[in-house]
Amino acid sequence: MLFLHGYTGGRYELEPLFDYLKSRYEFDYEFPVYPGHGTVLNLTEPDGDAWYAEALHAYKNLKERVDSVYIIGFSMGGVFASHIAQHESIDKLVLIAPAFEHIRLSRLGRLNLTPAHFSEHMKMHLYQKIRKRLKDIPFKAYQEFKRIVEAKSGSLEEIKTDTLIIHGTLDLLVPSISSIEVSRQIPSARLELIEGAPHLFAFTEAHQLELNIFTERFLFPEEIRLV
């Protein structure tokens, strides 16, 4: 199983899901961290091609060791996962809040959010948890993120793999409507919207549990444990 984290993130974004699945099933895995990412950011010389190359290298390493490959990609990692699936042999694909479209402030209105929605988002204290990292993200790194996402989006209709897309309805970074559109483009995709969930599932326990269960039911439908 290949786990691909998001832009400016690291393993911690997918570790709750990884730990949940690993405690219940045996599987070989790759869990790369892109150059400049992880617990300490160093994005002064951002290179989106190197980020994707790390993801692809991890896929190839895993493919050499296993017969079946499942990929779980979060945010930018979801875009990378979808691109790999367009060109390589993948057995199952899970895209978590895939960053095919980022939210611009001028387009927040299309989300139809009410003041209550923003209030609920603020209660999660997500900004306080990530603000220390924001100062370590230069503008050119953001520009590189936009470039590599556009370059790796590709032709989603070419993905023939069974695909599960999971997105929170209270995502203020990547609009859930983009995943609705993506689910219509991938022939074998199904979509699960988690009501009230933000972009960073790992920081919200209840929504993380929903994410874990949806993913488990998709990846291991014949083996789900009751304990």
C-alpha beads as a LAMMPS data file, in Angstrom:
LAMMPS data file: protein, C-alpha beads

227 atoms
226 bonds

1 atom types
1 bond types

-500.0 500.0 xlo xhi
-500.0 500.0 ylo yhi
-500.0 500.0 zlo zhi

Masses

1 110.0

Atoms # bond

1 1 1 0.000 0.000 0.000
2 1 1 1.324 3.439 -0.944
3 1 1 0.510 6.476 1.216
4 1 1 1.019 9.931 -0.326
5 1 1 0.717 13.036 1.865
6 1 1 -0.175 16.576 0.845
7 1 1 1.551 19.860 0.032
8 1 1 3.625 21.246 2.951
9 1 1 2.548 18.201 4.943
10 1 1 4.113 14.945 5.991
11 1 1 3.331 11.453 7.216
12 1 1 1.352 12.866 10.147
13 1 1 -1.500 13.737 7.757
14 1 1 -2.134 10.068 6.977
15 1 1 -0.657 8.384 10.047
16 1 1 -4.009 8.018 11.869
17 1 1 -5.413 6.132 8.867
18 1 1 -2.187 4.165 8.415
19 1 1 -2.119 3.161 12.086
20 1 1 -5.776 2.111 11.969
21 1 1 -5.306 -0.108 8.905
22 1 1 -1.953 -1.520 10.035
23 1 1 -3.413 -2.543 13.397
24 1 1 -6.070 -4.609 11.623
25 1 1 -4.408 -5.947 8.462
26 1 1 -1.025 -7.150 7.272
27 1 1 0.345 -5.342 4.232
28 1 1 3.622 -4.115 2.793
29 1 1 3.823 -0.362 2.273
30 1 1 5.719 2.729 1.171
31 1 1 5.217 6.041 2.969
32 1 1 7.486 8.639 1.340
33 1 1 8.067 12.245 2.384
34 1 1 8.639 14.682 -0.487
35 1 1 11.833 16.790 -0.525
36 1 1 11.498 19.818 1.744
37 1 1 8.398 18.422 3.472
38 1 1 7.815 16.686 6.782
39 1 1 7.819 17.929 10.362
40 1 1 10.337 20.662 9.461
41 1 1 9.710 22.471 6.185
42 1 1 12.488 23.616 3.878
43 1 1 10.802 24.977 0.766
44 1 1 13.257 27.731 -0.121
45 1 1 14.027 25.936 -3.404
46 1 1 10.732 24.194 -4.204
47 1 1 10.736 21.562 -6.940
48 1 1 7.347 20.040 -7.737
49 1 1 8.893 17.584 -10.172
50 1 1 11.072 16.219 -7.361
51 1 1 7.995 15.897 -5.131
52 1 1 6.233 13.790 -7.760
53 1 1 9.395 11.816 -8.530
54 1 1 9.571 10.767 -4.875
55 1 1 5.979 9.510 -5.044
56 1 1 6.600 7.604 -8.282
57 1 1 9.840 6.106 -6.945
58 1 1 7.972 4.825 -3.885
59 1 1 5.332 3.258 -6.154
60 1 1 7.982 1.457 -8.194
61 1 1 9.726 0.188 -5.069
62 1 1 6.440 -1.174 -3.758
63 1 1 5.457 -2.695 -7.097
64 1 1 8.649 -4.772 -7.082
65 1 1 7.644 -6.394 -3.788
66 1 1 3.885 -6.968 -4.045
67 1 1 1.320 -8.355 -6.477
68 1 1 -1.390 -5.780 -5.787
69 1 1 -0.914 -2.062 -5.206
70 1 1 -3.372 0.181 -3.399
71 1 1 -2.670 3.923 -3.298
72 1 1 -4.058 6.345 -0.734
73 1 1 -3.386 9.975 -1.607
74 1 1 -4.298 13.044 0.418
75 1 1 -4.663 16.553 -1.093
76 1 1 -1.681 17.056 -3.464
77 1 1 -0.877 13.394 -2.835
78 1 1 -4.302 12.600 -4.266
79 1 1 -3.363 14.357 -7.495
80 1 1 -0.075 12.435 -7.610
81 1 1 -1.930 9.171 -6.942
82 1 1 -4.375 9.844 -9.766
83 1 1 -1.541 10.581 -12.179
84 1 1 0.244 7.355 -11.276
85 1 1 -3.041 5.496 -11.806
86 1 1 -3.301 6.947 -15.302
87 1 1 0.037 5.449 -16.332
88 1 1 0.774 2.476 -14.061
89 1 1 -0.925 -0.673 -12.828
90 1 1 -3.007 0.086 -9.719
91 1 1 -5.545 -2.218 -8.065
92 1 1 -7.412 0.292 -5.882
93 1 1 -7.224 4.047 -5.475
94 1 1 -8.330 6.227 -2.548
95 1 1 -8.315 9.995 -3.033
96 1 1 -8.799 12.022 0.154
97 1 1 -9.686 15.684 -0.470
98 1 1 -7.644 15.602 -3.703
99 1 1 -6.329 19.070 -4.526
100 1 1 -7.445 19.349 -8.125
101 1 1 -8.735 22.803 -7.288
102 1 1 -7.672 25.136 -4.500
103 1 1 -10.033 27.723 -3.049
104 1 1 -9.510 31.367 -3.886
105 1 1 -10.979 33.879 -1.473
106 1 1 -12.870 35.476 -4.347
107 1 1 -14.660 32.141 -4.948
108 1 1 -15.627 31.223 -1.405
109 1 1 -19.197 32.182 -2.276
110 1 1 -19.579 29.093 -4.477
111 1 1 -19.365 26.907 -1.364
112 1 1 -22.663 28.329 -0.055
113 1 1 -21.274 28.451 3.470
114 1 1 -23.206 30.192 6.224
115 1 1 -21.748 32.027 9.260
116 1 1 -22.522 28.864 11.218
117 1 1 -20.230 26.878 8.940
118 1 1 -17.350 29.265 9.554
119 1 1 -18.075 29.176 13.268
120 1 1 -17.886 25.379 13.292
121 1 1 -14.612 25.503 11.365
122 1 1 -13.098 27.956 13.856
123 1 1 -14.105 25.713 16.758
124 1 1 -11.736 23.070 15.401
125 1 1 -8.787 25.424 16.052
126 1 1 -7.139 24.250 12.857
127 1 1 -5.474 27.599 12.126
128 1 1 -3.746 27.585 15.511
129 1 1 -2.356 24.131 14.722
130 1 1 -0.809 25.091 11.392
131 1 1 0.044 28.799 11.699
132 1 1 3.617 28.106 12.866
133 1 1 4.219 26.301 9.580
134 1 1 2.779 29.069 7.417
135 1 1 5.816 31.305 7.947
136 1 1 8.002 28.566 6.441
137 1 1 6.112 28.537 3.120
138 1 1 7.574 31.032 0.605
139 1 1 5.320 32.344 -2.153
140 1 1 7.342 30.598 -4.858
141 1 1 6.596 27.283 -3.137
142 1 1 2.878 28.028 -3.488
143 1 1 3.400 28.847 -7.157
144 1 1 5.236 25.544 -7.575
145 1 1 2.360 23.719 -5.925
146 1 1 -0.099 25.194 -8.410
147 1 1 2.189 24.323 -11.328
148 1 1 2.767 20.701 -10.388
149 1 1 -0.903 20.069 -9.593
150 1 1 -1.899 21.388 -13.002
151 1 1 0.847 19.343 -14.670
152 1 1 -0.150 16.101 -12.932
153 1 1 -3.940 16.342 -13.129
154 1 1 -3.898 14.705 -16.548
155 1 1 -6.909 12.920 -18.052
156 1 1 -8.976 11.498 -15.222
157 1 1 -11.226 9.569 -17.583
158 1 1 -8.220 7.336 -18.324
159 1 1 -8.241 5.960 -14.775
160 1 1 -9.753 2.464 -14.967
161 1 1 -9.019 1.568 -11.348
162 1 1 -11.772 1.195 -8.753
163 1 1 -11.615 4.532 -6.978
164 1 1 -12.982 5.937 -3.739
165 1 1 -13.026 9.708 -3.254
166 1 1 -13.559 11.076 0.254
167 1 1 -14.070 14.769 0.949
168 1 1 -15.271 16.915 3.834
169 1 1 -18.086 19.375 3.230
170 1 1 -16.368 21.997 5.421
171 1 1 -13.080 21.977 3.507
172 1 1 -11.925 25.598 3.172
173 1 1 -8.756 24.729 1.253
174 1 1 -10.033 22.410 -1.475
175 1 1 -13.734 22.713 -2.367
176 1 1 -15.714 19.503 -2.048
177 1 1 -17.499 20.397 -5.279
178 1 1 -14.242 19.677 -7.115
179 1 1 -14.370 16.066 -5.895
180 1 1 -17.971 15.829 -7.060
181 1 1 -16.797 16.843 -10.517
182 1 1 -13.824 14.459 -10.390
183 1 1 -16.071 11.541 -9.394
184 1 1 -18.014 12.100 -12.608
185 1 1 -14.836 11.955 -14.705
186 1 1 -13.327 8.754 -13.293
187 1 1 -15.380 5.850 -14.724
188 1 1 -15.175 3.532 -11.679
189 1 1 -15.275 6.149 -8.928
190 1 1 -17.606 6.569 -6.019
191 1 1 -17.769 9.561 -3.712
192 1 1 -18.256 9.826 0.051
193 1 1 -18.861 13.300 1.465
194 1 1 -18.286 13.602 5.208
195 1 1 -20.594 16.239 6.644
196 1 1 -18.816 18.986 8.570
197 1 1 -15.311 17.613 7.998
198 1 1 -12.447 20.055 7.244
199 1 1 -9.479 19.533 4.940
200 1 1 -7.216 18.133 7.662
201 1 1 -9.020 15.013 8.843
202 1 1 -6.123 14.043 11.114
203 1 1 -6.955 16.917 13.480
204 1 1 -10.599 15.942 14.003
205 1 1 -11.141 12.632 15.787
206 1 1 -14.757 11.920 14.807
207 1 1 -14.225 12.721 11.123
208 1 1 -10.989 10.733 11.104
209 1 1 -12.918 7.700 12.321
210 1 1 -15.414 8.088 9.466
211 1 1 -12.520 8.350 7.027
212 1 1 -10.936 5.205 8.462
213 1 1 -14.148 3.207 8.141
214 1 1 -14.953 4.326 4.585
215 1 1 -11.403 3.455 3.512
216 1 1 -11.413 0.071 5.243
217 1 1 -14.744 -0.946 3.716
218 1 1 -13.461 -0.048 0.260
219 1 1 -10.040 -1.692 0.509
220 1 1 -10.935 -4.791 2.523
221 1 1 -14.623 -5.579 1.903
222 1 1 -14.146 -9.337 2.376
223 1 1 -11.912 -9.093 5.433
224 1 1 -13.442 -6.415 7.675
225 1 1 -12.993 -7.281 11.315
226 1 1 -15.671 -6.693 13.884
227 1 1 -13.182 -5.922 16.658

Bonds

1 1 1 2
2 1 2 3
3 1 3 4
4 1 4 5
5 1 5 6
6 1 6 7
7 1 7 8
8 1 8 9
9 1 9 10
10 1 10 11
11 1 11 12
12 1 12 13
13 1 13 14
14 1 14 15
15 1 15 16
16 1 16 17
17 1 17 18
18 1 18 19
19 1 19 20
20 1 20 21
21 1 21 22
22 1 22 23
23 1 23 24
24 1 24 25
25 1 25 26
26 1 26 27
27 1 27 28
28 1 28 29
29 1 29 30
30 1 30 31
31 1 31 32
32 1 32 33
33 1 33 34
34 1 34 35
35 1 35 36
36 1 36 37
37 1 37 38
38 1 38 39
39 1 39 40
40 1 40 41
41 1 41 42
42 1 42 43
43 1 43 44
44 1 44 45
45 1 45 46
46 1 46 47
47 1 47 48
48 1 48 49
49 1 49 50
50 1 50 51
51 1 51 52
52 1 52 53
53 1 53 54
54 1 54 55
55 1 55 56
56 1 56 57
57 1 57 58
58 1 58 59
59 1 59 60
60 1 60 61
61 1 61 62
62 1 62 63
63 1 63 64
64 1 64 65
65 1 65 66
66 1 66 67
67 1 67 68
68 1 68 69
69 1 69 70
70 1 70 71
71 1 71 72
72 1 72 73
73 1 73 74
74 1 74 75
75 1 75 76
76 1 76 77
77 1 77 78
78 1 78 79
79 1 79 80
80 1 80 81
81 1 81 82
82 1 82 83
83 1 83 84
84 1 84 85
85 1 85 86
86 1 86 87
87 1 87 88
88 1 88 89
89 1 89 90
90 1 90 91
91 1 91 92
92 1 92 93
93 1 93 94
94 1 94 95
95 1 95 96
96 1 96 97
97 1 97 98
98 1 98 99
99 1 99 100
100 1 100 101
101 1 101 102
102 1 102 103
103 1 103 104
104 1 104 105
105 1 105 106
106 1 106 107
107 1 107 108
108 1 108 109
109 1 109 110
110 1 110 111
111 1 111 112
112 1 112 113
113 1 113 114
114 1 114 115
115 1 115 116
116 1 116 117
117 1 117 118
118 1 118 119
119 1 119 120
120 1 120 121
121 1 121 122
122 1 122 123
123 1 123 124
124 1 124 125
125 1 125 126
126 1 126 127
127 1 127 128
128 1 128 129
129 1 129 130
130 1 130 131
131 1 131 132
132 1 132 133
133 1 133 134
134 1 134 135
135 1 135 136
136 1 136 137
137 1 137 138
138 1 138 139
139 1 139 140
140 1 140 141
141 1 141 142
142 1 142 143
143 1 143 144
144 1 144 145
145 1 145 146
146 1 146 147
147 1 147 148
148 1 148 149
149 1 149 150
150 1 150 151
151 1 151 152
152 1 152 153
153 1 153 154
154 1 154 155
155 1 155 156
156 1 156 157
157 1 157 158
158 1 158 159
159 1 159 160
160 1 160 161
161 1 161 162
162 1 162 163
163 1 163 164
164 1 164 165
165 1 165 166
166 1 166 167
167 1 167 168
168 1 168 169
169 1 169 170
170 1 170 171
171 1 171 172
172 1 172 173
173 1 173 174
174 1 174 175
175 1 175 176
176 1 176 177
177 1 177 178
178 1 178 179
179 1 179 180
180 1 180 181
181 1 181 182
182 1 182 183
183 1 183 184
184 1 184 185
185 1 185 186
186 1 186 187
187 1 187 188
188 1 188 189
189 1 189 190
190 1 190 191
191 1 191 192
192 1 192 193
193 1 193 194
194 1 194 195
195 1 195 196
196 1 196 197
197 1 197 198
198 1 198 199
199 1 199 200
200 1 200 201
201 1 201 202
202 1 202 203
203 1 203 204
204 1 204 205
205 1 205 206
206 1 206 207
207 1 207 208
208 1 208 209
209 1 209 210
210 1 210 211
211 1 211 212
212 1 212 213
213 1 213 214
214 1 214 215
215 1 215 216
216 1 216 217
217 1 217 218
218 1 218 219
219 1 219 220
220 1 220 221
221 1 221 222
222 1 222 223
223 1 223 224
224 1 224 225
225 1 225 226
226 1 226 227
